[in-house]
Amino acid sequence: RLGSASFAQAPAGLKTAPDGTVSGAVAHLNLGGQYRGFFVVKAAYRPGLDHLVASLRDRFALFLVSGDTETERPRLRRWFAPDRMRFRTQPAGKLRFVENLQAEGRRVAMLGDGLNDAGALRQADAGIAVAENTLQFTPASDAILEARALPDLPRFLAYCRHALRVIKLSFVVSLVYNGIGLSFAVTGHLSPVVAAILMPISSFSMVLITTVGMRHWGRKWFGEEV
């Protein structure tokens, strides 16, 4: 028998640590009707998690919603406030948690790495599936992030915000460009030939702005063109 203390018939009053507490999942072992001992299985967190949380905490409200037990709560307190951690949460509970945040007017981005996160990922405004191998099956989501690139998430988010600024700038330039051209056209000072030349130039300028803007910041943040 391998499982809980009662299932493995552990001796009454057995302590799994000197102070009676332990950080990790405990599995007790019984062989041939005789209790043999127990294993303590501790969770291993992804490298770079300290930097990731520190980078996001100043800008976003961070919540942890897990289906696991609360054995990891003491270790997770350095990253998440006690009132922002939820444990023993079923997939439907994760979905409701996202819906409740949205009902409060929040825009929710969720990271999940399992099928039990599928409903919440789909409901979130931005669902990001964390995958060890992107060629394997992953939950339905808006984006798929390789696990090894997880520490780069703050830079990806900053890059996305920059992309939105570039898009808005492109619209402004386009409106100004076309507004000036239209003012000449309605007064009869713009010939069809000149208009035919200026229109492709407008499209080219939009492509140039976005390409130069995104590649410049891509090199700045990621050390390479994107």
Backbone hydrogen bonds, N-H to C=O, Kabsch-Sander energy under -0.5 kcal/mol:
donor,donor_aa,acceptor,acceptor_aa,energy
3,G,28,H,-2.2
8,A,4,S,-2.3
9,Q,6,S,-0.7
10,A,5,A,-2.9
14,L,11,P,-1.6
20,G,17,A,-1.9
24,G,22,V,-0.8
25,A,41,V,-2.7
27,A,39,F,-2.5
28,H,3,G,-3.6
29,L,37,G,-3.1
30,N,1,R,-2.7
31,L,34,Q,-2.3
34,Q,31,L,-1.7
36,R,29,L,-2.7
37,G,29,L,-1.2
39,F,27,A,-3.0
41,V,25,A,-3.6
41,V,39,F,-0.6
42,K,40,V,-0.7
45,Y,43,A,-0.6
49,L,46,R,-1.3
52,L,48,G,-2.2
53,V,49,L,-2.6
54,A,50,D,-2.3
55,S,51,H,-2.1
56,L,52,L,-1.6
57,R,53,V,-2.5
58,D,54,A,-0.6
59,R,56,L,-0.9
60,F,56,L,-2.7
62,L,60,F,-0.7
64,L,84,R,-2.7
66,S,86,R,-2.9
72,E,69,T,-0.6
73,R,70,E,-1.6
76,L,72,E,-1.8
77,R,73,R,-1.0
78,R,75,R,-0.6
79,W,76,L,-1.6
80,F,76,L,-2.4
84,R,81,A,-2.2
85,M,82,P,-1.0
86,R,64,L,-2.8
88,R,68,D,-2.7
89,T,66,S,-2.3
90,Q,88,R,-0.6
94,K,90,Q,-2.0
95,L,91,P,-1.9
96,R,92,A,-2.3
97,F,93,G,-2.2
98,V,94,K,-2.0
99,E,95,L,-2.2
100,N,96,R,-2.6
101,L,97,F,-1.9
102,Q,98,V,-2.2
103,A,99,E,-2.1
104,E,100,N,-1.0
104,E,101,L,-0.5
105,G,102,Q,-1.7
106,R,101,L,-2.0
108,V,106,R,-0.6
110,M,126,A,-2.3
112,G,128,I,-1.9
117,D,114,G,-1.7
118,A,115,L,-1.7
121,L,117,D,-2.8
122,R,118,A,-2.2
123,Q,119,G,-1.8
124,A,120,A,-2.2
125,D,108,V,-1.0
126,A,108,V,-1.9
128,I,110,M,-3.3
128,I,126,A,-0.6
129,A,127,G,-0.6
129,A,143,A,-2.7
130,V,112,G,-2.8
130,V,128,I,-0.5
131,A,129,A,-0.6
131,A,145,L,-2.2
136,Q,133,N,-1.7
142,D,127,G,-1.6
143,A,127,G,-1.8
145,L,129,A,-3.0
146,E,144,I,-0.5
147,A,131,A,-2.4
149,A,146,E,-1.6
150,L,147,A,-1.7
152,D,149,A,-1.6
153,L,150,L,-2.1
155,R,152,D,-0.5
156,F,152,D,-2.2
157,L,153,L,-2.6
158,A,154,P,-2.2
159,Y,155,R,-2.4
160,C,156,F,-2.2
161,R,157,L,-2.3
162,H,158,A,-2.2
163,A,159,Y,-2.2
164,L,160,C,-2.0
165,R,161,R,-1.8
166,V,162,H,-2.3
167,I,163,A,-2.4
168,K,164,L,-2.5
169,L,165,R,-2.4
170,S,166,V,-2.3
171,F,167,I,-2.0
172,V,168,K,-2.2
173,V,169,L,-2.7
174,S,170,S,-2.4
175,L,171,F,-2.7
176,V,172,V,-2.5
177,Y,173,V,-2.8
178,N,174,S,-2.8
179,G,175,L,-2.4
180,I,176,V,-2.4
181,G,177,Y,-2.1
182,L,178,N,-2.7
183,S,179,G,-2.0
184,F,180,I,-1.6
185,A,181,G,-2.0
186,V,182,L,-2.6
187,T,183,S,-0.8
188,G,185,A,-1.4
189,H,184,F,-2.5
190,L,184,F,-0.5
195,A,191,S,-2.3
196,A,192,P,-2.3
197,I,193,V,-1.3
198,L,194,V,-2.6
199,M,195,A,-2.0
201,I,197,I,-1.2
202,S,198,L,-2.1
203,S,199,M,-1.8
204,F,200,P,-2.6
205,S,201,I,-2.5
206,M,202,S,-1.7
207,V,203,S,-2.1
208,L,204,F,-2.4
209,I,205,S,-2.4
210,T,206,M,-2.2
211,T,207,V,-2.5
212,V,208,L,-2.6
213,G,209,I,-2.4
214,M,210,T,-2.4
215,R,211,T,-2.3
216,H,212,V,-2.2
217,W,213,G,-1.7
218,G,214,M,-2.0
219,R,215,R,-2.2
220,K,216,H,-1.6
221,W,217,W,-2.3
222,F,218,G,-2.6
223,G,219,R,-1.2
224,E,218,G,-0.9
